[in-house]
Amino acid sequence: MNGPASGEKVFFGNYELERELGQGGMGTVYLGRDHGLNRKVALKILRADLSNDPAFAQKFLEEVEVTAALAHPNIIRVYTLGEQDGRLYLVMEHLDQPSLEQKMEKLGKIPEREVLEIGIGIASALQFAHEETGLIHRDIKPGNILFGRGDIPKLADFGLAAGARTALGQQDEIWGTPYYVSPERLNRKEEDLRSDIYSLGAALYHILAGRAPFEAETAEEVAQRHLFDRPPPLRSLCPTAQEQTVITLDKCLQKNSEQRWQNYHDLLLQLQDARRRLAPQ
């Protein structure tokens, strides 16, 4: 689907498309305007091949119905979903601030206090969603962490990764380079909340250290390093990181899920303790 040309008004369903915000493995996101409620929205229009896949469409609708009910300050709100000209689309809360990925591109590293605040917010979102619905996210990465007013971190795309992976047989090309993917996903084993804890730990390590836990020239090499290597010691990349932060993220990144934090309650206690130990601003 083509975006709006200069000066041209393009509508998709009841929404006017103003400009493209970005593209991902599942489709394209546009800044849209809901003229009925006079508000800006983020409109995700799924790829045509996904929309035309009956297994995906069914799973997508089921997952979105569940995630649309998730009301939490650290989760992007889903307003509605629909179909237009054979294309599935999702209407979500729009935030004006850069994503965490965009912040990283600009700053290189994120200050430790902010890293811990992000970790606490996203872990709280994951805990709420799991307790309310049993869902796990499966695609935690800096590009899916956005910011609301007051720099409140918000997690996007809840449940969408699950629907796509189930319907499409885990096609690796959808997910790109697996900087944040758990070993059990790579081994095609069952995932649970500890898989999301691993991915969150990898994302927090990245933004604090200024590089992902595992880097290589190809996705296959990155995947192998997730399975068999230890990440560089965090303090070798961020010498000022305090011990409690290092211990917390190191446990998130254990290869064996039994050796990670086993629930969000314990992870949150550790992140909050690490924040308390920081010198006052």
Backbone as CSV, one residue per row, in Angstrom:
resi,resn,N_x,N_y,N_z,CA_x,CA_y,CA_z,C_x,C_y,C_z
1,MET,0.844,-1.202,0.000,0.000,0.000,0.000,0.873,1.244,0.000
2,ASN,0.507,2.229,-0.792,1.269,3.458,-0.866,0.794,4.462,0.161
3,GLY,1.725,5.200,0.744,1.379,6.237,1.690,0.889,7.480,0.968
4,PRO,0.489,8.497,1.742,-0.028,9.715,1.122,1.069,10.515,0.449
5,ALA,0.778,10.990,-0.756,1.703,11.890,-1.440,1.508,13.301,-0.897
6,SER,2.423,14.181,-1.242,2.361,15.552,-0.746,1.051,16.212,-1.152
7,GLY,0.321,16.719,-0.143,-0.926,17.429,-0.401,-2.113,16.535,-0.699
8,GLU,-1.914,15.231,-0.760,-2.995,14.320,-1.098,-3.549,13.671,0.166
9,LYS,-4.840,13.649,0.304,-5.471,12.991,1.451,-5.762,11.540,1.103
10,VAL,-5.279,10.648,1.960,-5.496,9.219,1.755,-6.185,8.670,2.994
11,PHE,-7.261,7.934,2.794,-8.003,7.357,3.911,-7.908,5.842,3.869
12,PHE,-7.826,5.262,5.038,-7.880,3.811,5.190,-8.926,3.541,6.243
13,GLY,-10.032,2.942,5.828,-11.169,2.858,6.736,-11.640,4.267,7.060
14,ASN,-11.803,4.540,8.348,-12.251,5.865,8.776,-11.094,6.774,9.164
15,TYR,-9.880,6.383,8.813,-8.706,7.101,9.297,-7.941,7.738,8.134
16,GLU,-7.586,9.006,8.310,-6.763,9.684,7.323,-5.293,9.386,7.608
17,LEU,-4.570,8.903,6.604,-3.151,8.616,6.755,-2.352,9.897,6.520
18,GLU,-1.562,10.302,7.514,-0.791,11.537,7.384,0.636,11.281,6.916
19,ARG,1.295,10.271,7.480,2.649,9.941,7.029,3.045,8.580,7.575
20,GLU,4.030,7.983,6.918,4.535,6.686,7.374,5.452,6.883,8.577
21,LEU,5.271,6.049,9.595,6.113,6.111,10.783,7.221,5.066,10.760
22,GLY,6.979,3.958,10.088,7.999,2.918,10.050,7.455,1.627,9.472
23,GLN,8.389,0.732,9.129,8.015,-0.571,8.595,8.653,-1.664,9.433
24,GLY,7.947,-2.779,9.545,8.458,-3.922,10.276,8.143,-5.197,9.534
25,GLY,8.432,-6.313,10.183,8.214,-7.595,9.546,6.761,-7.887,9.253
26,MET,5.844,-7.279,10.022,4.432,-7.601,9.858,3.679,-6.605,8.993
27,GLY,4.225,-5.417,8.822,3.498,-4.437,8.026,4.066,-3.044,8.213
28,THR,3.259,-2.046,7.891,3.683,-0.649,7.917,2.819,0.120,8.905
29,VAL,3.458,1.015,9.654,2.751,1.843,10.630,2.677,3.269,10.110
30,TYR,1.492,3.834,10.166,1.261,5.209,9.723,0.758,6.055,10.881
31,LEU,1.096,7.330,10.835,0.421,8.304,11.672,-0.913,8.600,11.014
32,GLY,-1.981,8.416,11.758,-3.307,8.646,11.209,-4.114,9.600,12.061
33,ARG,-5.194,10.074,11.511,-6.101,10.931,12.276,-7.485,10.319,12.263
34,ASP,-8.014,10.156,13.472,-9.383,9.699,13.658,-10.253,10.951,13.698
35,HIS,-10.911,11.261,12.579,-11.695,12.492,12.521,-12.940,12.410,13.394
36,GLY,-13.434,11.206,13.633,-14.618,11.069,14.487,-14.356,11.514,15.909
37,LEU,-13.180,11.157,16.449,-12.832,11.525,17.822,-11.780,12.629,17.869
38,ASN,-11.385,13.141,16.702,-10.410,14.229,16.598,-9.146,13.933,17.404
39,ARG,-8.506,12.813,17.078,-7.262,12.466,17.760,-6.323,11.769,16.777
40,LYS,-5.033,11.884,17.067,-4.044,11.171,16.283,-3.931,9.737,16.775
41,VAL,-3.695,8.829,15.847,-3.549,7.418,16.190,-2.379,6.840,15.396
42,ALA,-1.908,5.693,15.842,-0.947,4.913,15.065,-1.723,3.790,14.399
43,LEU,-1.608,3.703,13.092,-2.369,2.723,12.319,-1.391,1.714,11.723
44,LYS,-1.457,0.469,12.187,-0.592,-0.585,11.653,-1.385,-1.377,10.623
45,ILE,-0.935,-1.330,9.369,-1.590,-2.061,8.285,-0.730,-3.278,7.962
46,LEU,-1.302,-4.450,8.111,-0.533,-5.671,7.962,-0.253,-5.988,6.504
47,ARG,0.833,-6.708,6.274,1.189,-7.145,4.936,0.036,-7.909,4.302
48,ALA,-0.085,-7.796,2.995,-1.185,-8.445,2.273,-1.141,-9.961,2.443
49,ASP,0.073,-10.552,2.426,0.139,-12.004,2.534,-0.283,-12.486,3.906
50,LEU,-0.034,-11.685,4.947,-0.507,-12.056,6.281,-2.024,-11.946,6.358
51,SER,-2.550,-10.857,5.835,-4.002,-10.654,5.873,-4.744,-11.756,5.128
52,ASN,-4.108,-12.298,4.090,-4.755,-13.328,3.270,-4.528,-14.737,3.781
53,ASP,-3.782,-14.878,4.876,-3.529,-16.199,5.458,-4.600,-16.487,6.505
54,PRO,-5.506,-17.436,6.260,-6.623,-17.674,7.198,-6.151,-18.026,8.606
55,ALA,-5.083,-18.834,8.723,-4.595,-19.223,10.049,-4.077,-18.011,10.803
56,PHE,-3.327,-17.162,10.088,-2.826,-15.962,10.744,-3.974,-15.032,11.138
57,ALA,-4.900,-14.798,10.210,-5.999,-13.866,10.485,-6.773,-14.282,11.731
58,GLN,-7.051,-15.571,11.863,-7.789,-16.047,13.032,-6.996,-15.824,14.314
59,LYS,-5.701,-16.201,14.282,-4.865,-16.036,15.468,-4.679,-14.566,15.807
60,PHE,-4.497,-13.750,14.791,-4.325,-12.314,14.999,-5.543,-11.713,15.694
61,LEU,-6.725,-12.043,15.200,-7.949,-11.495,15.795,-8.121,-11.960,17.230
62,GLU,-7.798,-13.216,17.504,-7.906,-13.742,18.867,-6.948,-13.015,19.812
63,GLU,-5.693,-12.858,19.377,-4.693,-12.231,20.228,-5.022,-10.755,20.479
64,VAL,-5.433,-10.046,19.427,-5.709,-8.625,19.586,-6.923,-8.404,20.481
65,GLU,-7.912,-9.282,20.387,-9.078,-9.159,21.260,-8.671,-9.227,22.725
66,VAL,-7.700,-10.097,23.022,-7.216,-10.214,24.399,-6.396,-8.994,24.786
67,THR,-5.465,-8.588,23.922,-4.560,-7.498,24.281,-5.266,-6.147,24.326
68,ALA,-6.345,-6.005,23.579,-7.073,-4.729,23.611,-7.668,-4.451,24.986
69,ALA,-7.836,-5.496,25.784,-8.401,-5.331,27.124,-7.341,-4.980,28.162
70,LEU,-6.059,-4.950,27.765,-4.988,-4.677,28.716,-4.882,-3.165,28.963
71,ALA,-5.304,-2.734,30.128,-5.219,-1.322,30.497,-4.158,-1.172,31.579
72,HIS,-2.988,-0.705,31.178,-1.851,-0.554,32.097,-1.030,0.634,31.631
73,PRO,-0.512,1.447,32.545,0.210,2.661,32.126,1.461,2.393,31.308
74,ASN,1.988,1.170,31.351,3.200,0.849,30.601,2.934,-0.010,29.374
75,ILE,1.686,-0.069,28.921,1.318,-0.817,27.724,0.589,0.122,26.762
76,ILE,1.029,0.130,25.490,0.352,0.921,24.469,-1.087,0.441,24.329
77,ARG,-2.025,1.368,24.348,-3.437,1.014,24.227,-3.791,0.654,22.784
78,VAL,-4.567,-0.405,22.650,-5.130,-0.793,21.354,-6.574,-0.321,21.341
79,TYR,-6.933,0.504,20.344,-8.278,1.059,20.284,-9.247,0.133,19.537
80,THR,-8.832,-0.326,18.384,-9.726,-1.171,17.591,-8.921,-1.892,16.519
81,LEU,-9.562,-2.830,15.869,-8.958,-3.515,14.728,-10.024,-3.665,13.667
82,GLY,-9.583,-3.916,12.459,-10.560,-4.040,11.389,-9.945,-4.579,10.117
83,GLU,-10.739,-4.538,9.051,-10.299,-5.009,7.751,-10.802,-4.049,6.689
84,GLN,-9.943,-3.693,5.762,-10.292,-2.788,4.681,-9.649,-3.305,3.404
85,ASP,-10.463,-3.552,2.384,-9.956,-4.031,1.095,-9.067,-5.268,1.257
86,GLY,-9.493,-6.156,2.153,-8.752,-7.391,2.366,-7.504,-7.253,3.213
87,ARG,-7.263,-6.085,3.800,-6.079,-5.863,4.638,-6.499,-5.679,6.091
88,LEU,-5.872,-6.448,6.973,-6.109,-6.289,8.403,-5.341,-5.065,8.900
89,TYR,-5.952,-4.337,9.831,-5.254,-3.194,10.413,-5.594,-3.068,11.895
90,LEU,-4.697,-2.387,12.590,-4.801,-2.217,14.031,-4.651,-0.739,14.337
91,VAL,-5.531,-0.196,15.176,-5.480,1.216,15.543,-5.045,1.311,17.005
92,MET,-3.952,2.059,17.225,-3.349,2.115,18.552,-3.097,3.551,18.999
93,GLU,-2.827,3.689,20.275,-2.387,4.940,20.866,-1.131,5.435,20.140
94,HIS,-1.106,6.727,19.821,0.077,7.308,19.175,0.847,8.151,20.179
95,LEU,2.181,7.950,20.200,3.058,8.723,21.071,4.030,9.520,20.209
96,ASP,4.246,10.786,20.574,5.077,11.676,19.761,6.574,11.489,19.979
97,GLN,6.962,10.918,21.122,8.384,10.853,21.458,9.095,9.723,20.710
98,PRO,10.427,9.823,20.567,11.190,8.763,19.900,11.093,7.446,20.671
99,SER,11.247,6.346,19.950,11.302,5.038,20.596,12.634,4.889,21.316
100,LEU,12.748,3.850,22.127,14.019,3.588,22.794,15.117,3.320,21.770
101,GLU,14.784,2.638,20.691,15.760,2.378,19.640,16.280,3.692,19.055
102,GLN,15.390,4.641,18.821,15.805,5.938,18.274,16.649,6.723,19.277
103,LYS,16.304,6.605,20.573,17.125,7.254,21.601,18.537,6.689,21.599
104,MET,18.632,5.362,21.484,19.940,4.705,21.456,20.767,5.174,20.272
105,GLU,20.128,5.298,19.120,20.848,5.732,17.917,21.427,7.135,18.105
106,LYS,20.738,7.948,18.863,21.189,9.323,19.094,22.237,9.411,20.204
107,LEU,22.017,8.659,21.295,22.848,8.807,22.488,23.957,7.763,22.604
108,GLY,23.756,6.609,21.978,24.720,5.525,22.113,24.485,4.689,23.349
109,LYS,24.518,5.304,24.523,24.225,4.640,25.783,23.158,5.431,26.539
110,ILE,22.399,4.730,27.365,21.362,5.356,28.183,21.848,5.349,29.634
111,PRO,21.677,6.443,30.384,22.137,6.479,31.776,21.510,5.359,32.614
112,GLU,22.256,4.878,33.594,21.832,3.704,34.367,20.484,3.917,35.059
113,ARG,20.269,5.074,35.621,18.987,5.308,36.303,17.822,5.167,35.325
114,GLU,17.979,5.725,34.141,16.918,5.618,33.139,16.742,4.178,32.674
115,VAL,17.850,3.448,32.538,17.767,2.028,32.166,16.936,1.260,33.197
116,LEU,17.190,1.520,34.473,16.447,0.822,35.528,14.977,1.238,35.531
117,GLU,14.705,2.513,35.295,13.306,2.971,35.219,12.581,2.274,34.072
118,ILE,13.258,2.150,32.930,12.656,1.454,31.793,12.420,-0.006,32.145
119,GLY,13.413,-0.639,32.762,13.263,-2.044,33.143,12.104,-2.258,34.086
120,ILE,11.957,-1.385,35.060,10.851,-1.509,36.027,9.509,-1.338,35.324
121,GLY,9.415,-0.351,34.457,8.147,-0.120,33.759,7.765,-1.275,32.851
122,ILE,8.711,-1.787,32.076,8.399,-2.861,31.131,8.156,-4.177,31.868
123,ALA,8.923,-4.446,32.923,8.669,-5.648,33.723,7.288,-5.589,34.368
124,SER,6.869,-4.402,34.807,5.527,-4.237,35.382,4.452,-4.523,34.339
125,ALA,4.671,-4.051,33.106,3.728,-4.317,32.022,3.637,-5.805,31.725
126,LEU,4.778,-6.469,31.656,4.800,-7.902,31.369,4.131,-8.701,32.484
127,GLN,4.389,-8.297,33.723,3.769,-8.983,34.861,2.245,-8.849,34.811
128,PHE,1.774,-7.634,34.546,0.332,-7.394,34.486,-0.317,-8.228,33.382
129,ALA,0.274,-8.205,32.196,-0.304,-8.942,31.074,-0.322,-10.442,31.346
130,HIS,0.734,-10.945,31.940,0.795,-12.385,32.200,-0.213,-12.789,33.270
131,GLU,-0.341,-11.979,34.304,-1.293,-12.303,35.368,-2.738,-12.181,34.897
132,GLU,-2.994,-11.215,34.013,-4.367,-10.986,33.547,-4.794,-11.967,32.461
133,THR,-3.869,-12.318,31.570,-4.256,-13.080,30.373,-3.415,-14.327,30.122
134,GLY,-2.276,-14.456,30.818,-1.367,-15.563,30.544,-0.481,-15.329,29.336
135,LEU,-0.593,-14.152,28.693,0.186,-13.868,27.493,1.651,-13.629,27.821
136,ILE,2.519,-14.025,26.901,3.885,-13.540,26.898,4.072,-12.725,25.627
137,HIS,5.064,-11.841,25.625,5.181,-10.875,24.539,5.879,-11.452,23.305
138,ARG,7.041,-12.060,23.503,7.809,-12.756,22.468,8.582,-11.852,21.503
139,ASP,8.500,-10.551,21.654,9.260,-9.683,20.744,9.695,-8.410,21.462
140,ILE,10.285,-8.570,22.639,10.754,-7.410,23.389,12.057,-6.929,22.775
141,LYS,12.084,-5.655,22.404,13.260,-5.043,21.797,13.113,-3.537,21.927
142,PRO,14.210,-2.786,21.814,14.113,-1.327,21.971,13.131,-0.666,21.010
143,GLY,12.941,-1.230,19.811,11.989,-0.644,18.872,10.552,-0.780,19.307
144,ASN,10.270,-1.694,20.229,8.913,-1.876,20.745,8.702,-1.208,22.101
145,ILE,9.667,-0.406,22.521,9.525,0.356,23.771,9.437,1.832,23.405
146,LEU,8.299,2.425,23.676,8.025,3.823,23.357,7.879,4.603,24.655
147,PHE,7.630,5.909,24.529,7.564,6.745,25.725,6.366,7.681,25.670
148,GLY,5.647,7.732,26.794,4.532,8.651,26.935,4.955,9.903,27.681
149,ARG,3.989,10.683,28.098,4.293,11.910,28.835,5.056,11.574,30.110
150,GLY,6.011,12.448,30.445,6.819,12.195,31.624,7.835,11.093,31.419
151,ASP,8.123,10.749,30.157,9.077,9.691,29.817,8.673,8.332,30.385
152,ILE,7.383,8.071,30.487,6.912,6.770,30.960,7.100,5.745,29.850
153,PRO,7.858,4.664,30.100,8.059,3.658,29.055,6.788,2.855,28.804
154,LYS,6.519,2.569,27.527,5.324,1.829,27.156,5.691,0.736,26.157
155,LEU,5.165,-0.449,26.378,5.475,-1.601,25.535,4.424,-1.739,24.441
156,ALA,4.890,-1.879,23.208,3.999,-1.999,22.055,3.963,-3.435,21.553
157,ASP,2.990,-3.716,20.687,2.870,-4.982,19.948,2.660,-6.193,20.842
158,PHE,1.898,-6.038,21.914,1.615,-7.182,22.774,0.749,-8.192,22.039
159,GLY,1.198,-9.431,22.011,0.411,-10.502,21.416,0.557,-10.655,19.925
160,LEU,1.055,-9.623,19.231,1.140,-9.714,17.775,2.210,-10.701,17.342
161,ALA,3.323,-10.703,18.037,4.379,-11.649,17.690,3.910,-13.078,17.865
162,ALA,3.133,-13.320,18.904,2.634,-14.676,19.138,1.757,-15.140,17.991
163,GLY,0.874,-14.263,17.534,-0.012,-14.637,16.445,0.733,-14.934,15.165
164,ALA,1.711,-14.097,14.839,2.458,-14.296,13.598,3.293,-15.568,13.658
165,ARG,3.964,-15.795,14.770,4.834,-16.963,14.861,4.023,-18.253,14.802
166,THR,2.865,-18.262,15.456,2.039,-19.463,15.441,1.524,-19.757,14.042
167,ALA,1.044,-18.733,13.356,0.412,-18.949,12.058,1.416,-19.232,10.957
168,LEU,2.619,-18.652,11.060,3.559,-18.731,9.952,4.718,-19.691,10.205
169,GLY,4.576,-20.506,11.238,5.584,-21.525,11.469,6.946,-20.965,11.821
170,GLN,6.982,-19.821,12.525,8.215,-19.243,13.044,9.216,-18.918,11.927
171,GLN,8.751,-18.272,10.901,9.655,-17.890,9.804,10.665,-16.863,10.307
172,ASP,11.926,-17.239,10.251,12.962,-16.410,10.857,13.083,-15.045,10.196
173,GLU,12.782,-14.947,8.908,13.002,-13.673,8.240,12.104,-12.571,8.791
174,ILE,11.013,-12.930,9.426,10.134,-11.921,10.014,10.831,-11.185,11.148
175,TRP,11.707,-11.883,11.857,12.204,-11.325,13.120,13.564,-10.648,13.002
176,GLY,14.215,-10.769,11.838,15.469,-10.065,11.650,16.585,-10.636,12.508
177,THR,17.610,-9.815,12.737,18.748,-10.250,13.532,18.325,-10.462,14.984
178,PRO,18.597,-11.638,15.529,18.036,-11.986,16.849,18.871,-11.478,18.027
179,TYR,19.017,-10.162,18.151,19.811,-9.606,19.242,19.215,-9.915,20.616
180,TYR,17.904,-10.108,20.685,17.238,-10.203,21.983,16.480,-11.523,22.160
181,VAL,16.732,-12.489,21.304,15.936,-13.720,21.266,16.480,-14.734,22.266
182,SER,15.571,-15.381,22.988,15.970,-16.339,24.016,16.527,-17.623,23.397
183,PRO,17.409,-18.323,24.124,17.929,-19.600,23.619,16.840,-20.619,23.325
184,GLU,15.782,-20.644,24.133,14.736,-21.642,23.890,13.978,-21.373,22.590
185,ARG,13.809,-20.115,22.215,13.202,-19.826,20.908,14.101,-20.346,19.791
186,LEU,15.393,-20.082,19.915,16.328,-20.512,18.880,16.403,-22.031,18.777
187,ASN,16.172,-22.710,19.887,16.175,-24.171,19.898,14.805,-24.765,19.596
188,ARG,13.829,-23.883,19.249,12.470,-24.311,18.941,11.823,-25.038,20.121
189,LYS,12.148,-24.565,21.326,11.539,-25.128,22.523,10.435,-24.207,23.018
190,GLU,9.617,-24.709,23.919,8.487,-23.926,24.432,8.994,-22.704,25.193
191,GLU,8.346,-21.587,24.944,8.697,-20.345,25.622,7.708,-20.061,26.744
192,ASP,8.202,-19.352,27.771,7.322,-18.896,28.840,7.802,-17.521,29.289
193,LEU,7.312,-17.052,30.429,7.643,-15.688,30.847,9.146,-15.488,31.022
194,ARG,9.884,-16.565,31.316,11.338,-16.444,31.478,12.024,-16.127,30.147
195,SER,11.379,-16.460,29.048,11.900,-16.076,27.736,11.810,-14.563,27.558
196,ASP,10.695,-13.970,27.987,10.571,-12.516,27.947,11.562,-11.852,28.901
197,ILE,11.827,-12.482,30.046,12.815,-11.940,30.983,14.196,-11.906,30.329
198,TYR,14.536,-12.953,29.587,15.804,-12.979,28.854,15.862,-11.820,27.851
199,SER,14.812,-11.666,27.059,14.793,-10.615,26.032,14.863,-9.230,26.661
200,LEU,14.158,-9.023,27.772,14.217,-7.736,28.454,15.630,-7.491,28.976
201,GLY,16.237,-8.526,29.551,17.608,-8.377,30.026,18.564,-8.021,28.911
202,ALA,18.398,-8.645,27.737,19.257,-8.343,26.589,19.074,-6.906,26.130
203,ALA,17.832,-6.435,26.113,17.564,-5.052,25.696,18.157,-4.057,26.696
204,LEU,18.019,-4.323,27.990,18.558,-3.413,29.008,20.089,-3.412,28.976
205,TYR,20.678,-4.580,28.792,22.135,-4.674,28.631,22.579,-3.788,27.459
206,HIS,21.874,-3.892,26.342,22.236,-3.145,25.131,22.225,-1.641,25.379
207,ILE,21.168,-1.142,25.979,21.058,0.305,26.130,22.013,0.840,27.195
208,LEU,22.412,-0.006,28.152,23.366,0.424,29.173,24.802,0.315,28.665
209,ALA,25.102,-0.761,27.926,26.462,-1.010,27.442,26.774,-0.293,26.136
210,GLY,25.728,0.059,25.385,25.951,0.671,24.085,26.145,-0.333,22.963
211,ARG,25.986,-1.616,23.248,26.053,-2.667,22.232,25.265,-3.865,22.752
212,ALA,24.792,-4.684,21.815,24.005,-5.859,22.197,24.900,-6.875,22.912
213,PRO,24.306,-7.769,23.701,25.106,-8.790,24.380,25.910,-9.651,23.414
214,PHE,25.347,-9.892,22.228,26.028,-10.713,21.230,25.943,-10.023,19.873
215,GLU,27.097,-9.860,19.237,27.141,-9.244,17.919,27.962,-10.122,16.980
216,ALA,27.597,-10.097,15.718,28.302,-10.866,14.698,27.872,-10.348,13.335
217,GLU,28.499,-10.859,12.279,28.211,-10.364,10.938,26.892,-10.894,10.384
218,THR,26.428,-12.046,10.874,25.193,-12.618,10.360,24.253,-12.970,11.505
219,ALA,22.969,-13.071,11.170,21.979,-13.468,12.170,22.278,-14.859,12.722
220,GLU,22.754,-15.742,11.864,23.055,-17.109,12.302,24.158,-17.117,13.347
221,GLU,25.178,-16.271,13.157,26.269,-16.207,14.133,25.795,-15.605,15.452
222,VAL,24.922,-14.587,15.376,24.362,-14.015,16.598,23.577,-15.075,17.355
223,ALA,22.773,-15.839,16.634,21.986,-16.903,17.260,22.886,-17.926,17.951
224,GLN,23.968,-18.319,17.303,24.888,-19.283,17.896,25.500,-18.732,19.184
225,ARG,25.780,-17.459,19.196,26.364,-16.865,20.402,25.356,-16.819,21.553
226,HIS,24.099,-16.597,21.239,23.071,-16.689,22.275,23.059,-18.086,22.899
227,LEU,23.296,-19.082,22.085,23.205,-20.466,22.552,24.439,-20.914,23.327
228,PHE,25.615,-20.403,22.951,26.837,-21.017,23.473,27.814,-20.064,24.158
229,ASP,27.699,-18.748,23.938,28.680,-17.808,24.474,28.138,-17.054,25.680
230,ARG,29.058,-16.493,26.449,28.692,-15.553,27.503,28.835,-14.140,26.949
231,PRO,27.959,-13.224,27.315,28.138,-11.843,26.852,29.372,-11.224,27.511
232,PRO,29.965,-10.213,26.895,31.070,-9.516,27.555,30.627,-8.998,28.922
233,PRO,31.500,-9.063,29.939,31.123,-8.524,31.255,30.608,-7.093,31.119
234,LEU,29.491,-6.815,31.749,28.853,-5.518,31.575,29.786,-4.375,31.951
235,ARG,30.583,-4.576,32.992,31.469,-3.493,33.434,32.628,-3.252,32.467
236,SER,32.897,-4.201,31.575,33.934,-3.955,30.571,33.455,-2.931,29.550
237,LEU,32.147,-2.763,29.446,31.549,-1.817,28.507,30.961,-0.600,29.214
238,CYS,30.569,-0.787,30.469,30.003,0.308,31.272,30.634,0.224,32.664
239,PRO,31.851,0.760,32.829,32.590,0.598,34.081,31.881,1.146,35.310
240,THR,30.966,2.106,35.118,30.302,2.721,36.264,29.057,1.959,36.719
241,ALA,28.682,0.897,36.016,27.476,0.147,36.406,27.662,-0.426,37.799
242,GLN,26.658,-0.237,38.638,26.766,-0.727,40.009,26.543,-2.237,40.064
243,GLU,27.020,-2.847,41.137,27.021,-4.302,41.241,25.618,-4.889,41.156
244,GLN,24.641,-4.266,41.802,23.292,-4.829,41.814,22.692,-4.855,40.410
245,THR,22.970,-3.842,39.617,22.492,-3.819,38.233,23.148,-4.936,37.431
246,VAL,24.467,-5.102,37.603,25.199,-6.147,36.890,24.647,-7.524,37.236
247,ILE,24.439,-7.779,38.523,23.932,-9.082,38.977,22.541,-9.346,38.405
248,THR,21.694,-8.317,38.421,20.313,-8.478,37.956,20.263,-8.840,36.474
249,LEU,21.015,-8.109,35.653,20.991,-8.369,34.209,21.702,-9.672,33.868
250,ASP,22.753,-9.988,34.607,23.451,-11.247,34.359,22.520,-12.431,34.579
251,LYS,21.688,-12.360,35.600,20.764,-13.468,35.856,19.665,-13.526,34.793
252,CYS,19.247,-12.395,34.276,18.271,-12.388,33.174,18.804,-13.152,31.970
253,LEU,20.122,-13.085,31.757,20.729,-13.586,30.527,21.316,-14.991,30.661
254,GLN,20.921,-15.714,31.674,21.382,-17.090,31.800,20.815,-17.952,30.666
255,LYS,21.626,-18.852,30.117,21.176,-19.711,29.020,20.024,-20.618,29.451
256,ASN,20.181,-21.201,30.622,19.167,-22.111,31.166,18.078,-21.291,31.842
257,SER,16.846,-21.433,31.390,15.755,-20.628,31.952,15.544,-20.893,33.438
258,GLU,15.950,-22.059,33.920,15.817,-22.367,35.346,16.756,-21.525,36.200
259,GLN,17.777,-20.939,35.577,18.744,-20.138,36.319,18.459,-18.638,36.225
260,ARG,17.414,-18.263,35.503,17.012,-16.853,35.432,16.080,-16.512,36.589
261,TRP,15.679,-15.250,36.649,14.587,-14.881,37.548,13.365,-15.685,37.131
262,GLN,12.673,-16.259,38.090,11.584,-17.180,37.783,10.227,-16.496,37.702
263,ASN,10.173,-15.237,38.092,8.909,-14.493,38.026,9.227,-13.007,38.018
264,TYR,8.223,-12.208,37.670,8.428,-10.760,37.581,8.525,-10.106,38.950
265,HIS,7.881,-10.684,39.944,7.951,-10.127,41.295,9.402,-10.040,41.751
266,ASP,10.144,-11.135,41.602,11.540,-11.149,42.036,12.400,-10.221,41.181
267,LEU,12.154,-10.213,39.874,12.913,-9.321,38.998,12.667,-7.865,39.370
268,LEU,11.415,-7.512,39.607,11.093,-6.134,39.960,11.749,-5.722,41.275
269,LEU,11.766,-6.618,42.257,12.431,-6.308,43.524,13.905,-5.979,43.297
270,GLN,14.555,-6.744,42.432,15.970,-6.520,42.157,16.203,-5.205,41.417
271,LEU,15.376,-4.915,40.424,15.516,-3.663,39.681,15.264,-2.458,40.590
272,GLN,14.265,-2.561,41.441,13.956,-1.467,42.365,15.068,-1.279,43.386
273,ASP,15.654,-2.391,43.843,16.769,-2.305,44.778,17.977,-1.644,44.108
274,ALA,18.231,-2.014,42.851,19.337,-1.392,42.115,19.113,0.112,41.975
275,ARG,17.883,0.513,41.710,17.584,1.950,41.590,17.816,2.664,42.914
276,ARG,17.419,2.040,44.024,17.611,2.661,45.337,19.092,2.865,45.666
277,ARG,19.942,1.962,45.146,21.363,2.027,45.472,22.123,3.100,44.679
278,LEU,21.486,3.647,43.670,22.142,4.714,42.906,22.297,5.962,43.754
279,ALA,23.376,6.695,43.498,23.583,7.954,44.215,22.441,8.913,43.882
280,PRO,21.971,9.675,44.868,20.890,10.644,44.603,21.282,11.609,43.512
281,GLN,20.287,11.988,42.696,20.563,12.953,41.621,20.653,14.367,42.174
